[in-house]
Amino acid sequence: MRKKIILIFLTCYVLFIGFLYLYLFIWNTGALSADEIGTAVDPATFLTGEELVLSEQYSNIRNLLFFLGIPYEWLFYLLILLLGIGKVFEKWAESTSKRWLFKSAIFTFCLSFASFLFFFPLGFVGYRLSKSYGLSNETFHGWMRDQLIDFWIEWVFLFIIVTFLYWLIRKSEKRWWLYAWFLSIPFTVFMMFIQPVIIDPLYNDFYPLKDKALEDKILSLAAKADIPAEHVYEVNMSEKTNTLNAYVTGIGSNSRIVLWDTTLTKLDDEEILFIMAHEMAHYVEKHIYFGIAGTLLLLLAGLFITAKLLDVLCDKYGGILRISDKTKLSSLPLILLILSVLSFAASPISNAVSRYQEERADRYAIEMTRDVDAGISTFHELTRAGLSQVNPPKLVKWFRYGHPTMKERIEMIETYEQNK
């Protein structure tokens, strides 16, 4: 039965790959309407012929890797369950120590290390792809360093979460999901608070913006929006990438406005001010807090559904999945599998909410700066630097895009110009 399940999954995976290839490379043309040809949304007006070809190639391959990575993750958890690998990890943990903390640490480390090895080839392909298309400047040594930092951070958080989660499951097999959700609230807020000052600096160097004249312009814009900002931070990303970005991160006293140094070198002051106005909109409209609230609501629903499915699957298929009891650590891969499926299913909803907020931020930026030309040229440069698709396929937009498409963003600014 276990071999049959694996065979069926692999067959469906191969068919899924075939469908994705046809959808992304054959059926999708990304064609614009006749009225849009030659306008600001037409990539042929601001990209060279080579850039057009590269952007389509790179975007399609990245989209393919994204969609392949989702069921690839599900395959990992299925193999851990069906092949009894989780049961082996559990026995190692129990034979090593009788203390719960040590058992949890050993099991989560084994699972994290197996995950690191399983996903390494896919991550390496993504790294090489970015290098070959000129988007990444990162050396293999630097990339591996970031991968190892990811591994240790993810293991520490998994250990903490699993330790508390299974303590709750053992204390209350019926309502553990609700108590876990209550604990997730302060944990989520705490993570948002420490992210800018503890976690982010592990990967890159942050420092106050060197261009003081530009900083004065940005702070003046912030004062106009009633944002109590004292510094704008610059992050050294040029050693890793040629792409552009700026963002607002953190909450409370640890909130930061951050600019990549690549953005500073490739955009002029007016374009940077447009981007900063966009990021300030997230602060003004409290998108970070709405995002936290939305995440927690989805997590509540996800934990409830996970608890119900966990009971059903353990009762009916516990033998096949090699799970003797849901209170045992060997049930963790099943919990992670259910959460992964639910997260993917909910991504169109969360992405739609995110796109709405980003559209609001774009509108705020153009109303604050009133610089239509800077807005349009900014989106053109973002497209060029990231080899992005102006008009991606619908499935890609629904499952991948937390921002409106470049076509939609440029059209919004043009509409503002016409209305003005």
N, C-alpha and C positions, 0 to 999 in steps of 0.2 A: 504493500500500500504506500509506503514511504517513497519508494522508487517511482511509483506511478505518479505521485503528486509532483515530485521533482521533474519528471519527464513532461508532464502536462504543462507545468509552469514554464519550462524551457521552450517548449513548442510555442506557447502563447507569446513568449518573449521574442522569439525569432519572427513570428508573424507581426508583432508590434514594430519591430525594427523595419520590416519591409514596408509597413504602412507609413511609418515616419519618413522613410526615404522618399517614397512617392509623394507624400504630402509636402515635404519641405523642398525637395529638389526638382520635382516634375510638375505637380499640380499648382504649386504656388508660383505666381509670376511677380507679385508685388506691383502690378501695373497700376498706374494712375489713370484717372479719367481724362478725356480729351481736354476738358476745361482746366485741368491742373498742369498739363504739360507746359513747360516754360515759365511756371510761376515759382515763387519762393519755396514751395514744398517739393519741387522737382529736383531730385539729387543731381541730375545732369547739369543743372545750372550752377552748382557750387562744388561738385566733385569732378576730378579728372576721370577719363575713361578707365584708367587702371584702378583708381580708388573705388569706382562703381563696381567693378568686377570683384575686387578684394572684399569689399563690404558685404556683398551678397554671399560670397564663398564663406567668409569667416562667420557671419551671422548664422548661416544655415548649419554649419558644422557645430557651432556652440549650442544652437538650439537642439540639434540632434543629441549632443552629449548630455544636455540637461534632461531631456525626456528619457534617455537610456539610463541615466543615473538613478531615477526614481525606482523602477522595478528592480534595478540592480541592488539597491538597498534592501528591498523586500526579499530578494533571493538570498542575501546574506543571512537575514534573520531566519528564513525557512531552513537553510542548510544547518545553522546552529541548532535549531530545534530538531529537525528530522534525523540528522546524523548523530544526535546525542552529544554534540560538542558542549552544549550548555550544561548537560548533566555531568560531563567530565570536569568542567570548570568548577562546578558546585562541589564535587567530591574532593578536588584539590583543596578548595577553600576550607571545607569541613575537616579534612585530615591535617591541615596545617595548624589550625587554632580552634579553640572552643569559644573564643570571644567574638561577639557579633561584628564589632567594628573591623577586626582583622579578616573575618570571612567576607564581609562586604568589600573591603579594599582589594583582596586577592581576586575575587570573582570579577569585579568591575575592571580591574587592571587586565585580566586575561581577555575579557570581552573587548575592551578598548584596543588592545594590541592586535587581536584578530581582525578587528574592524580596520585598523590602520593598514595592515598588510593587504586586506581584501580590496580596499578602495584606493590604494597607492597607484596601481596602474592607470585608473581612470583620471586621477588627479595629475599624474605625470603627463598624460596625453593632453590635458587642458593646458598645462604649463608649456609644453613644447609647441602647442598650437599658437599660443599668444606670442611666443618667441619667434616662430616662423613668419607670423604676419606683422611683426614689428611693434606689437603693442606692449610687450614685456622687455625690460632691460635687466631683469633679475638673473643673477648667476644661479647655477644649480645649487651651489653651497648656500646661498641666501634663501632660495626656495625651500631647501630641506630644513634650514633653521626654522622657518616659519611653520613648516609641517610639524616639526617636533614640538614647537611651542603650542601649536593647536592640540597635539596629542596630550600633553601634560595638563593643559587647562581643561580640556574636555573630560579627561579622566578624573581630575579633582572634583569638578562639578557633578559628574555622574556618580562618583562615590558618595558625595554629600546627599544628593537627591535620593539615591537608592537606599542609603542607610535609613533616612527618615521615612521613605515610602514604605519599605517592608516592615518597619516598626509599626506604622499605622495600619497596614494590612493585617498584621498579627493581632493588634489591639482591637480592631473593628473591621471584620471581613465584609460587612454590609455597607458601611459608610466611610470607608477609608478614602474614597475618591473625593468626598466633600472636605474632609479634614486636610487632605493633601492640597486641595485648591486654596483653602484658607492660609496654609503655610506658604503657598506660592506668591501670595500678594506681597508680603514684606520682602521676600526673596527677589521678586522682580524689580521692586522699587530700589532695593539695595544694589542690584546689578546695574541698573541704570545710573545710579549715583557714583559707583566706583569705576564704571567703564572708561570714562575719559582720563582718569588720573592714575589708574593702576594697570588695567588690561591693555588699552591702546598703546601706551608707551613701551610695552614689551616688543612691539612689532616695528615701531617707527619713532623717529625723534620729533618732538613737538617743541616749538618755541614761538615767542611773540613775533608778529609780522615784522619783517625787516624794513619794508618800504613804509616809512612813517608817514609820508605824504598820502599814500593810499590808505593807510590805517586811519588817518584823520578823516578822510572822505567816508570811509565805511562807518566809523563811529558817529559821524554827523548824520548819516542815514539812519543809524540805530537810534540816535536821540530823537530824530523826526518820528520814529515809530514807537517812541517811549520804551525803548529797550535799555535796561541799565547795564550796558556792556562797557568794560574797561579795556579789554584787549581782544584782538583777533589773532587766532593762532595759525601758524604755518606748519605744515608737516612735510618732511622730506620724502617724497614719493618718486622722484625722478630716477632714483637708483633701481626702482622696481618696475616702473611703468611709464608709458607715454600718454596714457589716457588722462582725462580731466575729471575733477570732482571738487565739491565743497559740501559741507554738511553741518548740521547742528546736532550736538550729542549731549547726553547727560541731563540731569535735572537739578533744580535748586542752585546752590552756590557752585556746583561742579559743572554747570552747563557751559558749553563752549561753541563758538563759531569757528570752524576750521576750514582752511583753504589748502589744497594740495599745491606744492610749488610748481608743478607742471601747469596748473591753471594760471598761475602768476606769469609764467613765461610765454604762454601761447595766446592769452587774451589781453586786450587793452583795458584801461581803467573803466571805461563805460560798460564793457561786457562783464567785468568782474563785479561792478556795482549792481548790475542787473541780477547776477547770481546771488549776491549777498542779500538783496532785497527779497529774492525768492526764499532764501534760508530764514531770513527774519520773519517771514510770514508764518513759518511753522511755529515760531516762538509766540508771535502775536496771537495767532488763532489756537494756540495750545494743542497743536497736533500731536506732540509727544505724549501728552496726558491722555488724549483721546485714543492714541495708539495703544498705550498701556491698558486702558480700560477695555478696548476691543480685544486685545490679546487675552486678557484674563477671562472675558466672557466666552471666547472660543475655547479656552483651556477648560473652563468649567463644563461646557458641553462635551468636549473631547474626553475628559476624565470620566464623566458619567457613562458615556457610550462604551468607553474602554472597560470600565468595571463590569458592565452587563455582558459584553462580548467575552471578557475573560472568564466569567463564570460558565457561560455556555460552552465555550471551546474547551475549557479544562474538563468539564463534566463529560462531554461527548467524545473529544479527541485527545484527552490527556495522555492516553497510552501511545498513540501515534506520535504525538509531539514530545513524548518523553518528559511529561510534567506530572509528577505525582501529587503535587499540591500547589495551589496558587501562592501560598505563603513562602514557598521555596524560591531561592534565587534563580533556579532554572526556568522560572516563568517570565523572567525579565525580558528575554528576546521577544516573547509573544506580546508583552505590553508595548515594547518599542515598535514592533511590527504594526500593531493596531493603531498606535499614535501616528506613525508615519503615513499610513493609508488615509487616516482621517485628515491629517495636515494637508496632504496633496488634494484631497477632495474639497477642502475648505479654501484652498489657495485662490480660486477665482473670486470668492467673496472678499477675502482680505486684500487681494490685489485691486479689486474694484474700489474699495474704500480708500486705499492708498492713492489710486489714480485721481480720485475726486479731490483729496487733500492736495495733491501735487498740482492739479489744475487750478485750485484756489490760490496756491502759492504763486503760480505763474501769473495769474490775474492780478494779485496783489503787487507783484514786482513791476508789471507794466504800468499799473496805476500810480505806483510810487515814483518810478523813474521817468515815466512818460517818454521813454526812448525806444521806439519801435525798431529802429534800425539795429540798435545794440542787442535787443531781444532776439531778433531773427538771426543776426550774425553769430550770436552765442550758440543757438541751436545748430546752426550750420557747422560750427567748429566742433561742438560736442559729437556730432555725427561723424565728422572726418576723423577726429582723434580716436574714437572708439570703434570705427568701422561698423557703425550701427545701421540697421535698416530703418528707412524713413517710414515705410508702410509694411510692418511685419504681418504674417498670417494670423488669423483670428485665434487659433489655439495657442500660439506663442504669446499673444497679447494677454489672453485670459489667465494663463498659468505662469507667465514669467514677468510680465510688466507691472511694476509698482508705480510707474510713471505713465502718463499719456504717451502715445507714440509721437515721434518727431513731427509727423504730418499734422497730428491734432494740435500740438503745441504751437507750431508755426501758424496754423489756421486761426487759432484763438487770438494770437497777436494781430494778425491781419484784420480780423473782425473788429478788434478794438480800434485799430487805425481807421477803418471805414466808419465806425460809429462816432469816432471823435470828429 
